[in-house]
Amino acid sequence: MIYYSGKDNTYMNILGITSPISWNSAAAIIKDKKLIATVEEERFNGIKHSPRMLPLKSIEYCLKEAKLKPQDVNIIAIGYRSPLEGYLLSLVENIKHFNLLRAFRESGAFAEHLVGYIRLKDWLKQKGFNAKIIFVPHHLAHASSAYRCSGFEEANIITIDGQGEDDAGFLGYGKNGKIKRVYKIGHQKSLGWVYSQFTDLLGFTSHSHEGKVMGLAGWGKSILDTKELWKVTETNYKLLPNWTEKIIELFGPKRNRYDPITMRHKNAAKTLQKFTEEAGISMAKRIYAKTGIRNFCLAGGVALNCDMNAKIAALPFVNNIFIQPASNDAGTALGAALETANMINENADFTMDHAYWGPEYTNEEIEKVLKESKLKYKKVANIEKYVAQQLAKGKIVAWCQGRLELGPRALGNRSILGNPSYKGMKDKINNEVKHRETWRPFAPSVLEEHAEDYFDNYIANPFMLITLKVKKDKREKLKESMHIDNTARIQTVSKKTNPKYHKLINEFYKITKIPVVINTSFNDEGQPIVNTPKEAIKTFTSTGLDILAIGNYILEKKKL
């Protein structure tokens, strides 16, 4: 089926959005068969993840960036089936597996989805949209967000999360621009729900703090007995009946969020992580056995699990791997738009080698906000060299440059930076700036041309989605950016995709002989990554940051 805009020699303008029941709200815009912008709603409204919210501000930004008016949008692609179809599919899946309690709960989700969709249609009408709405199945949107951004002509596709409509995952492949599902992962095998259940059991917030559990797993010492919870074979896995009740019996009681973390909690996290990795490997083996394809694409919330990704990437039959940086529900806005473009024969597939698709601010816009703040600042011509000098001295620097990153990981445009060899730097950032648990690790950003010298079994990874072992002779240099198990969630930095950040790290390398800086997201605990200059200044003044480098301007606490 092909839709025409009614204008000669023009392509469709496709707006992709997340559904009203997504856990991460976002929008994306395709114009002239090219992605112009994609961004998460949390970056505008300040609500972490913006779950179950319409991406209204994200839509407005995307249109502004694409220089489009609401009436210029031809198609709106939603990364989920229609409320009724999604509800019926999910209901049938749950009844088929005798999950009656969950089937009952689906009625509430249906009502929420329907109300959200009605609100969306009302808002679109008020704003003057007259576009056709197309619903893209949730896991197809995830799959599209990975395969259609990978640059691979053919690739296996694995998507894993908590729940789509009647599924919690997708095993298939993409070939010559077409995506085919081979196996459905139903609700009864949801890895996302397992991880969320354990996150809640360990006293953290499910659908938000799963990354904390992954970090905690590195501190565990023993793998606990799980024979009553799940079973993993060479090419498959299954969850055993009543596993949700049995985890309380085996690992409970639930930890109060203010209680200390004991070895029992660390071992539970380690046990969960081991299962996640084994299940991920079994899925990779299963789809490879079917297709024989050696390229892999991953998406879905569980694909943010760096340790699982590393285990899959290291398999002998995996030649190349691409993991969508917005693997969570935010990526379904992009995936829905790309899949729709392909459906109407306006292929917009591309190689995503960076994640910088959000707002940016000029020096003039930044200085206007700085003047309003009444804070002292200075303009620096070679800001990369200046910041590198301060990092070498042990200063903590907020680096706010260029277009905002897509996804939950800061990738050098909205980052807090530190010296990876400076004693106590990790604890200082955790305690004085991020106000988070001291056992959580940071990530090293490394110049791609030096990365192989610092990490075993090196794999290029611009999106901070794979963990690698730090080489023994380099561990002293990177001690403040490593995890307790000597692994690191690396980000490789390319001169091509981020010349400013690359230059900063290279200047640091000239001073210290270390081509690596600590990188963590520019935000305080519980907040989204900063977007605007005003937000950057607020976080700078309210935390223990030493320096803010924003555009070509420097603010320093000692001079305030």
N, C-alpha and C positions, 0 to 999 in steps of 0.2 A: 504494500500500500504506500503511495507517495502523496504527500501534501505539498501544494504549491502556495507561495505567498502572494501570487498575483502580480509580481513584479518581474520583469525580464532580467536575466543574468544575476539574480540574487538568490541567496540560500536562506533557509529557515533560521530564525532566531529561537533557540531552544533554552528554556529555563528549567533547570533541574532543582528539585527541592526534596527534602526529607519528609516523611509522613508525619501526621500529627501525633503519632505514638512512638516516634523514634526516641532513643535515649540520647542522641546528639543531634541537635538541630542545625541545618546548614542549607546553603543554596549554591548553585553554579550556573554559569551562563556560557552558551556556545553561540558564536556569531561567525558567519562566513566559514563554517566548518572548523573553527578553532576555539579552544577553550580560552576565554578572556579573563575570567575570575571565578574563584570558589572560596567560600569563607564560612566559618561557623558563627552561629548566632550569639554564642557566649561572649565573643569578642566585642560585641556591641552593647549587650544588656548587662554584662557583669555577672551573670548567673552561670556558674560552672556547669558545663555540658548542655544547659538549657533543655533538659529532658521534657518530652511531651509538650513542646512549645512550637509554634509556627515560626519559621525563619523570616519574619517580616522585614527586619532591618537588614538581614543578609540579602534578601531579594532587592531591596532598594539600592544597596551598595553595588550589587552585580550589574543592575541596569545602568547605574551611573558610570561604572567603569567601562561598560560596553557602549556608552553613549546611546542608549535606547530609552524609549518611552514605553509605558505599559502596553499601549496599543501596537507597538512594534513586535511584541512577542507573539510568535505563531503557535508554539506548543509549550505546554507546561508538563514536564515529566516528573512523576512522583515515585520515589523509590520504595513502593509498597503497593500491593493490590488494593482495590476499592474496599471500603469498610465491610460491606456485606460479603463479598467473595472471600476476603481474608478471614473473616469470622467463621464462615461455613467450612472452609478448608481446615482451619485449626480445630474446630469442633469435631469434625469427622476423625481427624488424626488422634485426638485425645480419647474419643469414645472407642476407637479401634483398639487402643492399647489399654482400655479400662481405667483411664486416668480421669475419673469422674469429677474429682475435686477441681482439677485444673480445667476441665471442660466447663464447669460451673463458673469459674473465675473468668473465662473467656467472654462471658456476657458483659461483664464490666468493661473489659478492654474494648469490646465492640462499641459500647455506648460512648466511651471516651473517644474512640477513633471517629465515630460518626459525628459527634459534636464538633470535634476539631476540624473535620472536613467541611462541615457547614460553615463554620467560622471562616475557614480559608476562602470558600467560594464567595462569601459576603464581602470579605476584604478585597478580593480580586475585582469584584464588580464595582466596589466603591472607588478603586484606584484606576478603573478604566481598562482593565485587561479584557481581551476578547479572544483568548487563546483556547485551542483544543487541549483538553486534559487527557494525558495518557498515563495509565498505571503500569509500572514495571515491577514484576515480582521481586520481593526484597533480596533474595539471595542471587537472583540474576543481576540486580543492580550492583551488589557487592562484587560478583564475578566480573562484570563489565568494568568496574572501577579499577580492577587489577589488570586483567588481560588487555584492555584497550588503552592502558597507559604504559604497558610494559615494553613496547617496541618489538615484541616477539611475533613472528608470523604464526607459530604454533607453540602452545604451552598447555601443560596440565593446570587446572584451576582448582584450588581448595579454598572454600569459604567456611568459616566457623564462627558462630556467635551464640547468643542465648536462644533466640527464637525469631523466625520470620513469620510466615503465615502458617503453613503446616510443616515447616522444616526448621532445622537449627544448623544446617550446613549444606554444602553443595560440592560434589566431586564431579568434575567434568573436564572439558578441554576447549580451547579456542584454536581454530585453524582457518587460515585465509579469511579472517575477519568475522567468522561465525562462531558462536558459542553453543556447545551442546552439553547438557547435563547427562551424566552416566549413572550416578548414584545419588539418592536423596538421603540426607541425615535427618531423621525425624526427631520430634521433641524428646522421645524416650532415650535419645543418645546425645543430648545437648551438653557439649563440653562447657559452653558458656554458663549454663545453669549450675553445673558442678562447681566451677570456679567461683561463681557468685555466692553459692551456698557456703563454701568454705570461707570466703571473704567475710560474710556475715558472722559465721561461727567464731572467727578469730577477732571479732570486735571492730571490724572496719565497715565502711559503707559499701554495700554491694552496688554494682554498676558504676562505680567510681574509683574505689581503692584497690582494684585487683592488682595494680602495679606494685602496691605496698606488699602484697602477699608474695609476688614474684621475687621482690627484693629480700623478704624475710626468709624465703626458702634457702637462700645461700648460707644461712646461719644454722640450718638444721643438720643433725648428725646421723639420724636413723630413719629408715623407711619403715613405716608402721604397717601392721597387718590390714590388708584391704580386701581379703578374699570374699567378704560379704558385701562389698560395694561395687566392684567392677572386675572385668576380665579383659585382658588384652591378648590378642593373637598376632601372628606375623602380619596379617593384612586386614585386621578388623579389631573392633573393641565393642563392648556392650556394658551398660549399666545394669546392675542386678536389681530385682524387685525391692521396693521399699528402701532404696539407698538413701533417700533424704532423711528418713527417720533413723536409719542405722548410723549415720555420721554423728549424730548426737550421742548415741550409745557408745560409739568407739572413740570419739574425740572430745565430746562435751565435758562439762557444760559450756555454754557460750560465754566467751570472755566479755566482761564489761570493758568498754572502751578506755576506761581510766585505770584498769587493773594492769599490773606489770606483765610483760611478755615473758613467758617461761620457755624452757626447752621443749615442753609439750607442744606449745604453739609453733615453735620453730620446726619441730619434726613434722607436725601436721602440714605446714606449708611446704616442706620439702617433699612429703609424700604426694601431695596434690600436684606439685610441679612435675615430679617424675611421671605420674600418670598422664598428665597433659602432654608431655614430650613423647611418651610411648604411643599415645593415641594419635598424635600428629604424625609420627613416623609411620604408623600402621596405615593411615589414610594415604600418605604419599606412596607407600609401596603398593597399595591397592589400585590406585589410579594409574601408576606407572605400569603395573602388570597388564592393565587393560589397553593402554595406548602406546607404550614404548617411547613416549616423548620425554626428552631430558630437560626441558625448560619448565619452570614452575612459577605460578602466580598465586599469591595468598592475599586474602582480605577477610573481613569480619572482625569483630572485637577481639577474639582470641588470637588473631594474627598480630596483635600488638605484643604478644608474649615473645620477647627476644630470645629467651633460652630455647623454647620450642623451635623457633625459626632457625636458630643456629644448628640444632640437631638435624632438621630437615635439609638445610643447605649443605651439610657435611656428608649426606648420603652419597654413595659411590655413583649412583645413576643420575644425580642432579648436576647438570652442567651450568645452568644459570637460574637465578631466582630473583623475582621482583615482588616486593611486598608494598602494598598501597600505604603511603604514610598516614592517610585518613582511613585506616582499616575499620574504625568504629562506624556507627551509623551515619556520621557526617559524610562519609565517602559515598553513600548511596545517592546523594544528590548529584554528584558527578557521574556516578555509574548510570543512573537513570537517564541523564542527558545524553551520554555517549551511546547508550544502547538504543535510544530513540533515534539519534542521528543515523546510526547504522540501519535501523529499520526502514527509514525513509530514503535510503540510498544516498545519504549525505555523510559519508564516513568521516568522523572527526577523531579517529584514533591517533595517538601520538606517543612519543617516548617521554615519559615524565622523569626528567633527570634533576628536577628541583621541586620544592614545595612552596615557592613564594608566589602566591596567587591572591593575596589580600591587600588591604589598603597600605599606602605609603604616604609620607608627608615631606614636603619641600623644606629647605632651610628657612625660607620666608615664613611658612606656616609654623615651623618649630620656634623660631625666634619670637614670633608674636605671642605664643603661649609662655615662653620664658620671660618676656617683659612683664606679662600680666602676673606672673608668679612672684615677682619682686626678689627673686633669688639671684645671687651672683653667678655669672657664667662667662665663658670666654670662647671665642672662635679659634679653632686650631686647623691650620692648613693640612698637615699630615697627621690626621687623628689616629690612624692605624699605628704609626710609630710611637706616638705619645702614649696611647693605651698600652701598647706592648711594654713600654718602659715601666709603667705603673704596675702591670701584672707581675713583672719580674721582681718588683719590690714587695710583692705580697698583698697588693690592693685587690679588693673585690669590685669588679666593674660591671655595671649594667650597660649592655651594648644594644642600642635601639636604632636600626638602620633599614632602609629599603622596604620592600613589600612584606607584609605579615605572612608567617608560615601557615600552611594548612596542616591540621592534625594536632595531636596532643604533645608532640615533642618540639621544643624550641631548636631551631637549626641554624642559629647564627645571625638572625635578624631581630629577634626579641629574646636575647639571652643574658644570663648572668655568668660572668667569666671569672676564672681563678687560675692560679699557678698550680699545676698538678704535682710539683715537687716541693712546694712550700709547706713545711711541717705545720699540721693543725688546720690547714685550709678547709678541708672537708667539714670538720666540726664547726669551724667559724662560720661558714656559709649556712650550715644547717641551723645553728643556734641563733645567729644574729640576723640572718636575712630571711631564710626560707621558713624558719620556725616549724621544722618538721622532725620526724624521728631520726635519731642519730645513726641508726643502722642502715638507713637507705643510701644507696650509692649515687654518685653523679656519673656523668658520661664524659669521655674525652672526645674533643673535636681534633682530628688529625689531618695534616696535609696529605692528600692522596698519594703524592709522590714519595712519601716517607712511611706510609702506613705498613707496608710489608716488612719493614725493618723492626716494627714494634709489636706485631701481633702474629700469633701462630695461626696457620691455616687461613691466611688472610682472604677476605671477601670484601670487595668494595661495597660500601653501605652508606649512601648519602642521607638516609632517613633515620638513623639511630634505631634500627630494628633488628639487629643481630648482635649477640654477645660473642666475643672472642677472648681467648687466653692472652694475657700480656706475656711477652717473652721474658724469660728469667732475668736476662741481663738489662732489661729496661724497666723492671718493676720499681726500682728505687726512684727513677725519674717520674713515674706515673702513680706513685703510691697513694696520692690523695684523690685520684680519679678511678681507682680500682675497687672492685667489690672484695669481700672477705675471701672469696674463692679464687682470687687473682684473675677474674674475668672483667671485661669492660664492655659496655654497650656503646660501641663506637659510632662516630659520625665522620665519614670521609669528606673532606672539603676540597672542592674543585675550583681552580682559578676561572674556569669557564662559566660555572653557574653562580658563583658568589665571589667575585674578584675582591671585594672590599674585606670580607671576612678572611679570605685566603691571605690577603696582604697583611692583615693584622697578625695572624698566626705565624706567617713567615718572618715578620719583624720580631716577634717573640723568639722565634727560632734563632735568629741572628744573635740575640742577646744571651740566651740560655742554652743553646744547642739542643733544645727540646721542641720538636715540631707539633706540639700538642698543647691545648688549653682545656681546663675544666669548663664544661658547658652544662648549664641547667636553665630551666625556663625562667623568664623574667616575670615573676609573680610571687606573691606571698601565699602561704598555706591556705588552701580552700578557694583561691581566686583563679579566674582564667588568666591566660597569658595576656599581658598588656597589649593594647592596640595603639591608642592615641598618645601624643606628647603629654597631654594632661595626666593621663593614667601613669605614664612613665615617671613623671615628676612626683606624683603622689606616692607611688611605691618606693621611689628613691628616698624621699624625705621621711617615710614612715618605717623604714627598715634600716639595718646596719650596713647598707651599701656604702662604699667609700666614694665611688665615682659614677656618674652617669655620662655616657658618651652617646649623644643623640644628634643625628645628622652630623654636622661639623662642629657641634658645640660640646663643651665640657662643663660639668658641674662637679664640684668637689666639696665634700663635707667640711674639710679643715678650713676652707675659705669662706664658709657661710657666716 
